[in-house]
Amino acid sequence: MLDNPNEPVSDLSYFDCIESVMENSKVLGESMAGISQNAKTGDLPAFGECVGVASKALCGLTEAAAQAAYLVGISDPNSQAGHQGLVDPIQFARANQAIQMACQNLVDPGSSPSQVIMG
């Protein structure tokens, strides 16, 4: 999505993007609260479900924000494609891999609590 800033991410209008950002922000906040609560109570299945919901909401936020940025960019005839930002994509890829491994540990009945916590 970010490799080709000259292409739309979805068919959402600008206002649909704003609505999606608002909804996904709400879901992300609720999921983060659930992650915290379930981590405290040790409810690993619910914790894993909250992590999955948070991940999906974060992806939705990213897609809606990218689409909104695209729409803003094409609305100005003088705009140019963006440059790579301050975020390190390699670091994000590593974090993504670590999250996926942690989620696999969460759903693996053979994982001990220390494996789930430590990764």
Biopython code that builds the backbone (N, CA, C, O; Angstrom):
import numpy as np
from Bio.PDB.StructureBuilder import StructureBuilder

atoms = [
    (1, "MET", "N", (0.820, -1.189, 0.000)),
    (1, "MET", "CA", (0.000, 0.000, 0.000)),
    (1, "MET", "C", (0.863, 1.252, 0.000)),
    (1, "MET", "O", (0.601, 2.184, -0.761)),
    (2, "LEU", "N", (1.870, 1.286, 0.828)),
    (2, "LEU", "CA", (2.702, 2.483, 0.896)),
    (2, "LEU", "C", (3.781, 2.494, -0.185)),
    (2, "LEU", "O", (4.422, 3.519, -0.417)),
    (3, "ASP", "N", (3.981, 1.347, -0.849)),
    (3, "ASP", "CA", (4.965, 1.291, -1.924)),
    (3, "ASP", "C", (4.497, 2.022, -3.168)),
    (3, "ASP", "O", (5.310, 2.428, -3.999)),
    (4, "ASN", "N", (3.184, 2.191, -3.301)),
    (4, "ASN", "CA", (2.644, 2.845, -4.482)),
    (4, "ASN", "C", (1.662, 3.943, -4.062)),
    (4, "ASN", "O", (0.450, 3.739, -4.120)),
    (5, "PRO", "N", (2.171, 5.098, -3.643)),
    (5, "PRO", "CA", (1.297, 6.165, -3.145)),
    (5, "PRO", "C", (0.442, 6.824, -4.222)),
    (5, "PRO", "O", (-0.426, 7.639, -3.910)),
    (6, "ASN", "N", (0.679, 6.478, -5.487)),
    (6, "ASN", "CA", (-0.088, 7.071, -6.579)),
    (6, "ASN", "C", (-1.337, 6.265, -6.917)),
    (6, "ASN", "O", (-2.049, 6.597, -7.864)),
    (7, "GLU", "N", (-1.607, 5.225, -6.162)),
    (7, "GLU", "CA", (-2.769, 4.367, -6.410)),
    (7, "GLU", "C", (-3.688, 4.390, -5.190)),
    (7, "GLU", "O", (-3.216, 4.448, -4.054)),
    (8, "PRO", "N", (-5.005, 4.346, -5.426)),
    (8, "PRO", "CA", (-5.927, 4.299, -4.280)),
    (8, "PRO", "C", (-5.791, 2.978, -3.532)),
    (8, "PRO", "O", (-5.446, 1.949, -4.113)),
    (9, "VAL", "N", (-6.066, 3.027, -2.239)),
    (9, "VAL", "CA", (-5.992, 1.836, -1.400)),
    (9, "VAL", "C", (-7.319, 1.085, -1.433)),
    (9, "VAL", "O", (-7.356, -0.144, -1.361)),
    (10, "SER", "N", (-8.405, 1.844, -1.544)),
    (10, "SER", "CA", (-9.743, 1.256, -1.534)),
    (10, "SER", "C", (-10.683, 2.156, -2.330)),
    (10, "SER", "O", (-10.251, 3.120, -2.962)),
    (11, "ASP", "N", (-11.965, 1.830, -2.290)),
    (11, "ASP", "CA", (-12.973, 2.647, -2.964)),
    (11, "ASP", "C", (-13.638, 3.640, -2.012)),
    (11, "ASP", "O", (-14.614, 4.292, -2.384)),
    (12, "LEU", "N", (-13.122, 3.762, -0.790)),
    (12, "LEU", "CA", (-13.746, 4.650, 0.198)),
    (12, "LEU", "C", (-13.613, 6.110, -0.213)),
    (12, "LEU", "O", (-12.592, 6.530, -0.756)),
    (13, "SER", "N", (-14.667, 6.873, 0.059)),
    (13, "SER", "CA", (-14.599, 8.324, -0.111)),
    (13, "SER", "C", (-13.842, 8.903, 1.084)),
    (13, "SER", "O", (-13.552, 8.202, 2.053)),
    (14, "TYR", "N", (-13.531, 10.185, 0.996)),
    (14, "TYR", "CA", (-12.814, 10.825, 2.103)),
    (14, "TYR", "C", (-13.616, 10.723, 3.399)),
    (14, "TYR", "O", (-13.059, 10.411, 4.452)),
    (15, "PHE", "N", (-14.917, 10.985, 3.324)),
    (15, "PHE", "CA", (-15.737, 10.951, 4.535)),
    (15, "PHE", "C", (-15.926, 9.519, 5.047)),
    (15, "PHE", "O", (-16.057, 9.299, 6.251)),
    (16, "ASP", "N", (-15.940, 8.551, 4.129)),
    (16, "ASP", "CA", (-15.963, 7.148, 4.558)),
    (16, "ASP", "C", (-14.666, 6.797, 5.290)),
    (16, "ASP", "O", (-14.674, 6.033, 6.255)),
    (17, "CYS", "N", (-13.565, 7.362, 4.822)),
    (17, "CYS", "CA", (-12.272, 7.137, 5.495)),
    (17, "CYS", "C", (-12.305, 7.687, 6.913)),
    (17, "CYS", "O", (-11.853, 7.031, 7.852)),
    (18, "ILE", "N", (-12.838, 8.888, 7.063)),
    (18, "ILE", "CA", (-12.928, 9.499, 8.397)),
    (18, "ILE", "C", (-13.782, 8.633, 9.307)),
    (18, "ILE", "O", (-13.430, 8.398, 10.463)),
    (19, "GLU", "N", (-14.910, 8.159, 8.782)),
    (19, "GLU", "CA", (-15.792, 7.295, 9.570)),
    (19, "GLU", "C", (-15.087, 5.990, 9.947)),
    (19, "GLU", "O", (-15.223, 5.509, 11.072)),
    (20, "SER", "N", (-14.339, 5.424, 9.007)),
    (20, "SER", "CA", (-13.601, 4.194, 9.278)),
    (20, "SER", "C", (-12.524, 4.412, 10.342)),
    (20, "SER", "O", (-12.335, 3.572, 11.221)),
    (21, "VAL", "N", (-11.825, 5.539, 10.257)),
    (21, "VAL", "CA", (-10.806, 5.859, 11.270)),
    (21, "VAL", "C", (-11.456, 5.971, 12.647)),
    (21, "VAL", "O", (-10.928, 5.453, 13.632)),
    (22, "MET", "N", (-12.584, 6.639, 12.712)),
    (22, "MET", "CA", (-13.271, 6.796, 14.008)),
    (22, "MET", "C", (-13.691, 5.432, 14.571)),
    (22, "MET", "O", (-13.458, 5.145, 15.745)),
    (23, "GLU", "N", (-14.300, 4.607, 13.743)),
    (23, "GLU", "CA", (-14.773, 3.293, 14.198)),
    (23, "GLU", "C", (-13.599, 2.401, 14.595)),
    (23, "GLU", "O", (-13.635, 1.759, 15.644)),
    (24, "ASN", "N", (-12.565, 2.360, 13.766)),
    (24, "ASN", "CA", (-11.411, 1.512, 14.079)),
    (24, "ASN", "C", (-10.666, 2.010, 15.307)),
    (24, "ASN", "O", (-10.106, 1.207, 16.054)),
    (25, "SER", "N", (-10.651, 3.313, 15.529)),
    (25, "SER", "CA", (-10.026, 3.860, 16.741)),
    (25, "SER", "C", (-10.776, 3.402, 17.982)),
    (25, "SER", "O", (-10.168, 3.038, 18.989)),
    (26, "LYS", "N", (-12.094, 3.424, 17.903)),
    (26, "LYS", "CA", (-12.918, 2.964, 19.022)),
    (26, "LYS", "C", (-12.672, 1.485, 19.298)),
    (26, "LYS", "O", (-12.473, 1.089, 20.446)),
    (27, "VAL", "N", (-12.686, 0.666, 18.240)),
    (27, "VAL", "CA", (-12.454, -0.776, 18.392)),
    (27, "VAL", "C", (-11.051, -1.037, 18.944)),
    (27, "VAL", "O", (-10.875, -1.905, 19.798)),
    (28, "LEU", "N", (-10.066, -0.299, 18.465)),
    (28, "LEU", "CA", (-8.700, -0.477, 18.948)),
    (28, "LEU", "C", (-8.607, -0.152, 20.433)),
    (28, "LEU", "O", (-7.980, -0.890, 21.193)),
    (29, "GLY", "N", (-9.230, 0.950, 20.849)),
    (29, "GLY", "CA", (-9.215, 1.315, 22.272)),
    (29, "GLY", "C", (-9.869, 0.262, 23.140)),
    (29, "GLY", "O", (-9.349, -0.087, 24.200)),
    (30, "GLU", "N", (-11.016, -0.248, 22.692)),
    (30, "GLU", "CA", (-11.705, -1.297, 23.452)),
    (30, "GLU", "C", (-10.871, -2.573, 23.508)),
    (30, "GLU", "O", (-10.816, -3.244, 24.538)),
    (31, "SER", "N", (-10.231, -2.899, 22.402)),
    (31, "SER", "CA", (-9.390, -4.100, 22.360)),
    (31, "SER", "C", (-8.184, -3.971, 23.283)),
    (31, "SER", "O", (-7.808, -4.924, 23.965)),
    (32, "MET", "N", (-7.586, -2.793, 23.299)),
    (32, "MET", "CA", (-6.430, -2.576, 24.177)),
    (32, "MET", "C", (-6.835, -2.732, 25.641)),
    (32, "MET", "O", (-6.088, -3.294, 26.443)),
    (33, "ALA", "N", (-8.023, -2.231, 25.983)),
    (33, "ALA", "CA", (-8.517, -2.406, 27.352)),
    (33, "ALA", "C", (-8.734, -3.882, 27.636)),
    (33, "ALA", "O", (-8.417, -4.363, 28.724)),
    (34, "GLY", "N", (-9.276, -4.606, 26.654)),
    (34, "GLY", "CA", (-9.480, -6.048, 26.819)),
    (34, "GLY", "C", (-8.176, -6.805, 26.949)),
    (34, "GLY", "O", (-8.078, -7.750, 27.732)),
    (35, "ILE", "N", (-7.180, -6.400, 26.193)),
    (35, "ILE", "CA", (-5.863, -7.036, 26.284)),
    (35, "ILE", "C", (-5.324, -6.876, 27.699)),
    (35, "ILE", "O", (-4.852, -7.839, 28.303)),
    (36, "SER", "N", (-5.395, -5.670, 28.217)),
    (36, "SER", "CA", (-4.900, -5.403, 29.566)),
    (36, "SER", "C", (-5.660, -6.209, 30.611)),
    (36, "SER", "O", (-5.056, -6.837, 31.481)),
    (37, "GLN", "N", (-6.987, -6.188, 30.523)),
    (37, "GLN", "CA", (-7.811, -6.900, 31.504)),
    (37, "GLN", "C", (-7.570, -8.399, 31.440)),
    (37, "GLN", "O", (-7.408, -9.042, 32.477)),
    (38, "ASN", "N", (-7.545, -8.962, 30.248)),
    (38, "ASN", "CA", (-7.364, -10.407, 30.109)),
    (38, "ASN", "C", (-5.952, -10.852, 30.463)),
    (38, "ASN", "O", (-5.750, -11.983, 30.906)),
    (39, "ALA", "N", (-4.975, -9.972, 30.270)),
    (39, "ALA", "CA", (-3.613, -10.298, 30.701)),
    (39, "ALA", "C", (-3.556, -10.389, 32.222)),
    (39, "ALA", "O", (-2.881, -11.256, 32.777)),
    (40, "LYS", "N", (-4.277, -9.478, 32.892)),
    (40, "LYS", "CA", (-4.297, -9.478, 34.360)),
    (40, "LYS", "C", (-4.998, -10.703, 34.916)),
    (40, "LYS", "O", (-4.565, -11.270, 35.919)),
    (41, "THR", "N", (-6.093, -11.119, 34.260)),
    (41, "THR", "CA", (-6.861, -12.259, 34.764)),
    (41, "THR", "C", (-6.325, -13.589, 34.270)),
    (41, "THR", "O", (-6.715, -14.640, 34.780)),
    (42, "GLY", "N", (-5.436, -13.562, 33.284)),
    (42, "GLY", "CA", (-4.859, -14.792, 32.763)),
    (42, "GLY", "C", (-5.773, -15.541, 31.810)),
    (42, "GLY", "O", (-5.564, -16.727, 31.558)),
    (43, "ASP", "N", (-6.776, -14.870, 31.280)),
    (43, "ASP", "CA", (-7.699, -15.496, 30.323)),
    (43, "ASP", "C", (-7.049, -15.441, 28.942)),
    (43, "ASP", "O", (-7.262, -14.499, 28.179)),
    (44, "LEU", "N", (-6.250, -16.473, 28.632)),
    (44, "LEU", "CA", (-5.463, -16.455, 27.405)),
    (44, "LEU", "C", (-6.307, -16.499, 26.129)),
    (44, "LEU", "O", (-5.976, -15.787, 25.180)),
    (45, "PRO", "N", (-7.374, -17.292, 26.054)),
    (45, "PRO", "CA", (-8.174, -17.256, 24.823)),
    (45, "PRO", "C", (-8.775, -15.867, 24.563)),
    (45, "PRO", "O", (-8.763, -15.392, 23.427)),
    (46, "ALA", "N", (-9.293, -15.223, 25.594)),
    (46, "ALA", "CA", (-9.870, -13.887, 25.431)),
    (46, "ALA", "C", (-8.773, -12.873, 25.099)),
    (46, "ALA", "O", (-8.985, -11.958, 24.303)),
    (47, "PHE", "N", (-7.603, -13.042, 25.716)),
    (47, "PHE", "CA", (-6.463, -12.178, 25.420)),
    (47, "PHE", "C", (-6.099, -12.286, 23.943)),
    (47, "PHE", "O", (-5.919, -11.274, 23.265)),
    (48, "GLY", "N", (-5.993, -13.520, 23.448)),
    (48, "GLY", "CA", (-5.654, -13.739, 22.038)),
    (48, "GLY", "C", (-6.692, -13.156, 21.099)),
    (48, "GLY", "O", (-6.351, -12.600, 20.055)),
    (49, "GLU", "N", (-7.967, -13.283, 21.470)),
    (49, "GLU", "CA", (-9.026, -12.719, 20.646)),
    (49, "GLU", "C", (-8.914, -11.196, 20.602)),
    (49, "GLU", "O", (-9.086, -10.592, 19.543)),
    (50, "CYS", "N", (-8.632, -10.584, 21.730)),
    (50, "CYS", "CA", (-8.474, -9.125, 21.776)),
    (50, "CYS", "C", (-7.280, -8.669, 20.943)),
    (50, "CYS", "O", (-7.339, -7.626, 20.292)),
    (51, "VAL", "N", (-6.201, -9.441, 20.960)),
    (51, "VAL", "CA", (-5.031, -9.105, 20.149)),
    (51, "VAL", "C", (-5.404, -9.157, 18.672)),
    (51, "VAL", "O", (-5.008, -8.286, 17.897)),
    (52, "GLY", "N", (-6.165, -10.178, 18.283)),
    (52, "GLY", "CA", (-6.591, -10.293, 16.893)),
    (52, "GLY", "C", (-7.485, -9.142, 16.464)),
    (52, "GLY", "O", (-7.332, -8.606, 15.366)),
    (53, "VAL", "N", (-8.423, -8.762, 17.333)),
    (53, "VAL", "CA", (-9.322, -7.646, 17.027)),
    (53, "VAL", "C", (-8.528, -6.346, 16.930)),
    (53, "VAL", "O", (-8.775, -5.528, 16.044)),
    (54, "ALA", "N", (-7.568, -6.156, 17.845)),
    (54, "ALA", "CA", (-6.736, -4.947, 17.818)),
    (54, "ALA", "C", (-5.905, -4.896, 16.534)),
    (54, "ALA", "O", (-5.755, -3.835, 15.927)),
    (55, "SER", "N", (-5.375, -6.030, 16.133)),
    (55, "SER", "CA", (-4.580, -6.093, 14.905)),
    (55, "SER", "C", (-5.420, -5.719, 13.689)),
    (55, "SER", "O", (-4.978, -4.958, 12.829)),
    (56, "LYS", "N", (-6.637, -6.263, 13.626)),
    (56, "LYS", "CA", (-7.528, -5.958, 12.502)),
    (56, "LYS", "C", (-7.904, -4.472, 12.498)),
    (56, "LYS", "O", (-7.956, -3.846, 11.440)),
    (57, "ALA", "N", (-8.162, -3.914, 13.676)),
    (57, "ALA", "CA", (-8.506, -2.494, 13.769)),
    (57, "ALA", "C", (-7.332, -1.623, 13.336)),
    (57, "ALA", "O", (-7.522, -0.615, 12.655)),
    (58, "LEU", "N", (-6.131, -2.005, 13.725)),
    (58, "LEU", "CA", (-4.945, -1.237, 13.343)),
    (58, "LEU", "C", (-4.739, -1.274, 11.830)),
    (58, "LEU", "O", (-4.375, -0.266, 11.226)),
    (59, "CYS", "N", (-4.971, -2.429, 11.225)),
    (59, "CYS", "CA", (-4.882, -2.518, 9.763)),
    (59, "CYS", "C", (-5.939, -1.639, 9.110)),
    (59, "CYS", "O", (-5.660, -0.964, 8.119)),
    (60, "GLY", "N", (-7.150, -1.644, 9.660)),
    (60, "GLY", "CA", (-8.215, -0.801, 9.130)),
    (60, "GLY", "C", (-7.880, 0.673, 9.248)),
    (60, "GLY", "O", (-8.147, 1.456, 8.336)),
    (61, "LEU", "N", (-7.294, 1.047, 10.377)),
    (61, "LEU", "CA", (-6.862, 2.437, 10.568)),
    (61, "LEU", "C", (-5.817, 2.832, 9.522)),
    (61, "LEU", "O", (-5.898, 3.904, 8.924)),
    (62, "THR", "N", (-4.859, 1.973, 9.318)),
    (62, "THR", "CA", (-3.789, 2.254, 8.363)),
    (62, "THR", "C", (-4.334, 2.394, 6.948)),
    (62, "THR", "O", (-3.964, 3.313, 6.217)),
    (63, "GLU", "N", (-5.218, 1.473, 6.570)),
    (63, "GLU", "CA", (-5.782, 1.532, 5.223)),
    (63, "GLU", "C", (-6.630, 2.786, 5.014)),
    (63, "GLU", "O", (-6.532, 3.440, 3.976)),
    (64, "ALA", "N", (-7.457, 3.118, 5.999)),
    (64, "ALA", "CA", (-8.304, 4.305, 5.868)),
    (64, "ALA", "C", (-7.464, 5.578, 5.834)),
    (64, "ALA", "O", (-7.756, 6.493, 5.065)),
    (65, "ALA", "N", (-6.432, 5.640, 6.655)),
    (65, "ALA", "CA", (-5.563, 6.820, 6.666)),
    (65, "ALA", "C", (-4.803, 6.950, 5.343)),
    (65, "ALA", "O", (-4.642, 8.053, 4.821)),
    (66, "ALA", "N", (-4.340, 5.825, 4.805)),
    (66, "ALA", "CA", (-3.629, 5.858, 3.525)),
    (66, "ALA", "C", (-4.561, 6.297, 2.391)),
    (66, "ALA", "O", (-4.166, 7.076, 1.524)),
    (67, "GLN", "N", (-5.797, 5.793, 2.403)),
    (67, "GLN", "CA", (-6.759, 6.191, 1.374)),
    (67, "GLN", "C", (-7.092, 7.679, 1.491)),
    (67, "GLN", "O", (-7.166, 8.382, 0.483)),
    (68, "ALA", "N", (-7.291, 8.155, 2.719)),
    (68, "ALA", "CA", (-7.583, 9.579, 2.921)),
    (68, "ALA", "C", (-6.411, 10.430, 2.434)),
    (68, "ALA", "O", (-6.618, 11.460, 1.792)),
    (69, "ALA", "N", (-5.199, 10.012, 2.733)),
    (69, "ALA", "CA", (-4.024, 10.762, 2.275)),
    (69, "ALA", "C", (-3.945, 10.771, 0.749)),
    (69, "ALA", "O", (-3.606, 11.787, 0.142)),
    (70, "TYR", "N", (-4.256, 9.643, 0.144)),
    (70, "TYR", "CA", (-4.276, 9.572, -1.324)),
    (70, "TYR", "C", (-5.296, 10.558, -1.887)),
    (70, "TYR", "O", (-5.002, 11.302, -2.822)),
    (71, "LEU", "N", (-6.503, 10.557, -1.307)),
    (71, "LEU", "CA", (-7.557, 11.442, -1.801)),
    (71, "LEU", "C", (-7.195, 12.914, -1.637)),
    (71, "LEU", "O", (-7.476, 13.729, -2.516)),
    (72, "VAL", "N", (-6.576, 13.251, -0.517)),
    (72, "VAL", "CA", (-6.135, 14.627, -0.308)),
    (72, "VAL", "C", (-5.055, 14.984, -1.330)),
    (72, "VAL", "O", (-5.052, 16.081, -1.887)),
    (73, "GLY", "N", (-4.142, 14.048, -1.569)),
    (73, "GLY", "CA", (-3.064, 14.303, -2.518)),
    (73, "GLY", "C", (-3.553, 14.523, -3.940)),
    (73, "GLY", "O", (-3.068, 15.421, -4.629)),
    (74, "ILE", "N", (-4.511, 13.711, -4.391)),
    (74, "ILE", "CA", (-4.971, 13.873, -5.768)),
    (74, "ILE", "C", (-5.884, 15.080, -5.944)),
    (74, "ILE", "O", (-6.132, 15.521, -7.067)),
    (75, "SER", "N", (-6.385, 15.613, -4.828)),
    (75, "SER", "CA", (-7.262, 16.785, -4.943)),
    (75, "SER", "C", (-6.474, 18.055, -5.241)),
    (75, "SER", "O", (-7.050, 19.056, -5.669)),
    (76, "ASP", "N", (-5.166, 18.022, -5.020)),
    (76, "ASP", "CA", (-4.315, 19.182, -5.294)),
    (76, "ASP", "C", (-3.474, 18.892, -6.539)),
    (76, "ASP", "O", (-2.641, 17.986, -6.517)),
    (77, "PRO", "N", (-3.678, 19.642, -7.619)),
    (77, "PRO", "CA", (-2.928, 19.351, -8.849)),
    (77, "PRO", "C", (-1.416, 19.548, -8.707)),
    (77, "PRO", "O", (-0.653, 19.051, -9.536)),
    (78, "ASN", "N", (-0.980, 20.256, -7.685)),
    (78, "ASN", "CA", (0.457, 20.481, -7.480)),
    (78, "ASN", "C", (1.101, 19.458, -6.561)),
    (78, "ASN", "O", (2.295, 19.545, -6.275)),
    (79, "SER", "N", (0.329, 18.495, -6.098)),
    (79, "SER", "CA", (0.889, 17.540, -5.138)),
    (79, "SER", "C", (1.831, 16.564, -5.834)),
    (79, "SER", "O", (1.720, 16.301, -7.032)),
    (80, "GLN", "N", (2.749, 16.042, -5.051)),
    (80, "GLN", "CA", (3.710, 15.052, -5.531)),
    (80, "GLN", "C", (3.645, 13.844, -4.608)),
    (80, "GLN", "O", (3.213, 13.945, -3.460)),
    (81, "ALA", "N", (4.076, 12.712, -5.120)),
    (81, "ALA", "CA", (4.094, 11.493, -4.309)),
    (81, "ALA", "C", (4.955, 11.709, -3.073)),
    (81, "ALA", "O", (5.978, 12.393, -3.124)),
    (82, "GLY", "N", (4.532, 11.124, -1.973)),
    (82, "GLY", "CA", (5.255, 11.267, -0.716)),
    (82, "GLY", "C", (6.575, 10.523, -0.705)),
    (82, "GLY", "O", (6.865, 9.704, -1.577)),
    (83, "HIS", "N", (7.353, 10.829, 0.297)),
    (83, "HIS", "CA", (8.635, 10.168, 0.495)),
    (83, "HIS", "C", (8.527, 9.260, 1.705)),
    (83, "HIS", "O", (7.630, 9.410, 2.535)),
    (84, "GLN", "N", (9.438, 8.332, 1.792)),
    (84, "GLN", "CA", (9.427, 7.416, 2.921)),
    (84, "GLN", "C", (9.514, 8.203, 4.225)),
    (84, "GLN", "O", (10.309, 9.134, 4.360)),
    (85, "GLY", "N", (8.682, 7.808, 5.172)),
    (85, "GLY", "CA", (8.581, 8.524, 6.433)),
    (85, "GLY", "C", (9.643, 8.130, 7.440)),
    (85, "GLY", "O", (10.628, 7.462, 7.124)),
    (86, "LEU", "N", (9.405, 8.570, 8.661)),
    (86, "LEU", "CA", (10.335, 8.322, 9.747)),
    (86, "LEU", "C", (10.249, 6.899, 10.283)),
    (86, "LEU", "O", (11.145, 6.444, 10.994)),
    (87, "VAL", "N", (9.173, 6.201, 9.943)),
    (87, "VAL", "CA", (8.970, 4.847, 10.432)),
    (87, "VAL", "C", (9.843, 3.890, 9.640)),
    (87, "VAL", "O", (9.884, 3.950, 8.411)),
    (88, "ASP", "N", (10.531, 3.019, 10.335)),
    (88, "ASP", "CA", (11.399, 2.033, 9.702)),
    (88, "ASP", "C", (10.578, 0.800, 9.336)),
    (88, "ASP", "O", (10.138, 0.076, 10.229)),
    (89, "PRO", "N", (10.359, 0.540, 8.035)),
    (89, "PRO", "CA", (9.530, -0.601, 7.643)),
    (89, "PRO", "C", (10.121, -1.945, 8.069)),
    (89, "PRO", "O", (9.379, -2.899, 8.302)),
    (90, "ILE", "N", (11.423, -2.028, 8.172)),
    (90, "ILE", "CA", (12.050, -3.282, 8.618)),
    (90, "ILE", "C", (11.713, -3.537, 10.082)),
    (90, "ILE", "O", (11.431, -4.671, 10.469)),
    (91, "GLN", "N", (11.741, -2.494, 10.886)),
    (91, "GLN", "CA", (11.386, -2.630, 12.295)),
    (91, "GLN", "C", (9.921, -3.037, 12.434)),
    (91, "GLN", "O", (9.586, -3.859, 13.286)),
    (92, "PHE", "N", (9.049, -2.470, 11.605)),
    (92, "PHE", "CA", (7.643, -2.856, 11.630)),
    (92, "PHE", "C", (7.478, -4.319, 11.233)),
    (92, "PHE", "O", (6.672, -5.037, 11.826)),
    (93, "ALA", "N", (8.237, -4.763, 10.237)),
    (93, "ALA", "CA", (8.159, -6.162, 9.806)),
    (93, "ALA", "C", (8.595, -7.091, 10.937)),
    (93, "ALA", "O", (7.979, -8.133, 11.161)),
    (94, "ARG", "N", (9.649, -6.716, 11.644)),
    (94, "ARG", "CA", (10.101, -7.528, 12.789)),
    (94, "ARG", "C", (9.048, -7.557, 13.893)),
    (94, "ARG", "O", (8.797, -8.603, 14.491)),
    (95, "ALA", "N", (8.441, -6.416, 14.156)),
    (95, "ALA", "CA", (7.388, -6.359, 15.171)),
    (95, "ALA", "C", (6.198, -7.208, 14.751)),
    (95, "ALA", "O", (5.600, -7.892, 15.582)),
    (96, "ASN", "N", (5.854, -7.170, 13.483)),
    (96, "ASN", "CA", (4.764, -7.981, 12.961)),
    (96, "ASN", "C", (5.065, -9.464, 13.169)),
    (96, "ASN", "O", (4.199, -10.224, 13.601)),
    (97, "GLN", "N", (6.282, -9.865, 12.864)),
    (97, "GLN", "CA", (6.671, -11.264, 13.035)),
    (97, "GLN", "C", (6.613, -11.657, 14.508)),
    (97, "GLN", "O", (6.144, -12.746, 14.838)),
    (98, "ALA", "N", (7.081, -10.792, 15.388)),
    (98, "ALA", "CA", (7.054, -11.087, 16.823)),
    (98, "ALA", "C", (5.618, -11.210, 17.327)),
    (98, "ALA", "O", (5.316, -12.073, 18.151)),
    (99, "ILE", "N", (4.739, -10.344, 16.831)),
    (99, "ILE", "CA", (3.328, -10.409, 17.232)),
    (99, "ILE", "C", (2.702, -11.704, 16.747)),
    (99, "ILE", "O", (1.957, -12.350, 17.484)),
    (100, "GLN", "N", (3.000, -12.089, 15.513)),
    (100, "GLN", "CA", (2.444, -13.338, 14.979)),
    (100, "GLN", "C", (2.932, -14.540, 15.782)),
    (100, "GLN", "O", (2.157, -15.453, 16.067)),
    (101, "MET", "N", (4.206, -14.543, 16.145)),
    (101, "MET", "CA", (4.742, -15.649, 16.943)),
    (101, "MET", "C", (4.096, -15.678, 18.323)),
    (101, "MET", "O", (3.786, -16.751, 18.841)),
    (102, "ALA", "N", (3.891, -14.506, 18.919)),
    (102, "ALA", "CA", (3.255, -14.436, 20.227)),
    (102, "ALA", "C", (1.819, -14.944, 20.151)),
    (102, "ALA", "O", (1.354, -15.636, 21.056)),
    (103, "CYS", "N", (1.125, -14.606, 19.083)),
    (103, "CYS", "CA", (-0.250, -15.087, 18.912)),
    (103, "CYS", "C", (-0.279, -16.600, 18.741)),
    (103, "CYS", "O", (-1.180, -17.266, 19.250)),
    (104, "GLN", "N", (0.699, -17.144, 18.029)),
    (104, "GLN", "CA", (0.777, -18.596, 17.876)),
    (104, "GLN", "C", (1.006, -19.263, 19.231)),
    (104, "GLN", "O", (0.426, -20.311, 19.516)),
    (105, "ASN", "N", (1.847, -18.661, 20.060)),
    (105, "ASN", "CA", (2.067, -19.198, 21.402)),
    (105, "ASN", "C", (0.797, -19.136, 22.239)),
    (105, "ASN", "O", (0.527, -20.022, 23.050)),
    (106, "LEU", "N", (0.021, -18.074, 22.031)),
    (106, "LEU", "CA", (-1.222, -17.914, 22.796)),
    (106, "LEU", "C", (-2.213, -19.026, 22.504)),
    (106, "LEU", "O", (-2.862, -19.535, 23.418)),
    (107, "VAL", "N", (-2.335, -19.402, 21.257)),
    (107, "VAL", "CA", (-3.335, -20.401, 20.887)),
    (107, "VAL", "C", (-2.808, -21.827, 20.970)),
    (107, "VAL", "O", (-3.580, -22.774, 20.814)),
    (108, "ASP", "N", (-1.525, -22.000, 21.210)),
    (108, "ASP", "CA", (-0.942, -23.338, 21.336)),
    (108, "ASP", "C", (-1.176, -23.863, 22.747)),
    (108, "ASP", "O", (-0.623, -23.325, 23.706)),
    (109, "PRO", "N", (-1.991, -24.910, 22.885)),
    (109, "PRO", "CA", (-2.268, -25.432, 24.227)),
    (109, "PRO", "C", (-1.014, -25.954, 24.940)),
    (109, "PRO", "O", (-0.996, -26.070, 26.166)),
    (110, "GLY", "N", (0.016, -26.262, 24.178)),
    (110, "GLY", "CA", (1.255, -26.757, 24.779)),
    (110, "GLY", "C", (2.169, -25.675, 25.313)),
    (110, "GLY", "O", (3.178, -25.979, 25.950)),
    (111, "SER", "N", (1.836, -24.417, 25.068)),
    (111, "SER", "CA", (2.678, -23.316, 25.541)),
    (111, "SER", "C", (2.436, -23.069, 27.027)),
    (111, "SER", "O", (1.299, -23.014, 27.495)),
    (112, "SER", "N", (3.523, -22.925, 27.737)),
    (112, "SER", "CA", (3.421, -22.602, 29.160)),
    (112, "SER", "C", (3.188, -21.099, 29.305)),
    (112, "SER", "O", (3.454, -20.339, 28.373)),
    (113, "PRO", "N", (2.691, -20.662, 30.473)),
    (113, "PRO", "CA", (2.513, -19.211, 30.682)),
    (113, "PRO", "C", (3.791, -18.415, 30.453)),
    (113, "PRO", "O", (3.734, -17.303, 29.928)),
    (114, "SER", "N", (4.936, -18.959, 30.834)),
    (114, "SER", "CA", (6.185, -18.222, 30.632)),
    (114, "SER", "C", (6.525, -18.102, 29.144)),
    (114, "SER", "O", (7.094, -17.095, 28.723)),
    (115, "GLN", "N", (6.182, -19.115, 28.346)),
    (115, "GLN", "CA", (6.418, -19.020, 26.909)),
    (115, "GLN", "C", (5.526, -17.958, 26.287)),
    (115, "GLN", "O", (5.941, -17.244, 25.374)),
    (116, "VAL", "N", (4.308, -17.857, 26.779)),
    (116, "VAL", "CA", (3.371, -16.864, 26.254)),
    (116, "VAL", "C", (3.868, -15.464, 26.589)),
    (116, "VAL", "O", (3.842, -14.572, 25.740)),
    (117, "ILE", "N", (4.317, -15.271, 27.816)),
    (117, "ILE", "CA", (4.759, -13.937, 28.257)),
    (117, "ILE", "C", (6.096, -13.560, 27.634)),
    (117, "ILE", "O", (6.267, -12.425, 27.189)),
    (118, "MET", "N", (7.033, -14.477, 27.594)),
    (118, "MET", "CA", (8.377, -14.170, 27.124)),
    (118, "MET", "C", (8.497, -14.289, 25.606)),
    (118, "MET", "O", (9.413, -13.717, 25.017)),
    (119, "GLY", "N", (7.603, -15.010, 24.977)),
    (119, "GLY", "CA", (7.677, -15.175, 23.524)),
    (119, "GLY", "C", (8.558, -16.280, 23.222)),
    (119, "GLY", "O", (8.769, -16.599, 22.052)),
]
sb = StructureBuilder()
sb.init_structure("model")
sb.init_model(0)
sb.init_chain("A")
sb.init_seg("    ")
for serial, (resi, resn, name, xyz) in enumerate(atoms, 1):
    if name == "N":
        sb.init_residue(resn, " ", resi, " ")
    sb.init_atom(name, np.array(xyz, "f"), 0.0, 1.0, " ", f" {name:<3s}", serial, name[0])
structure = sb.get_structure()
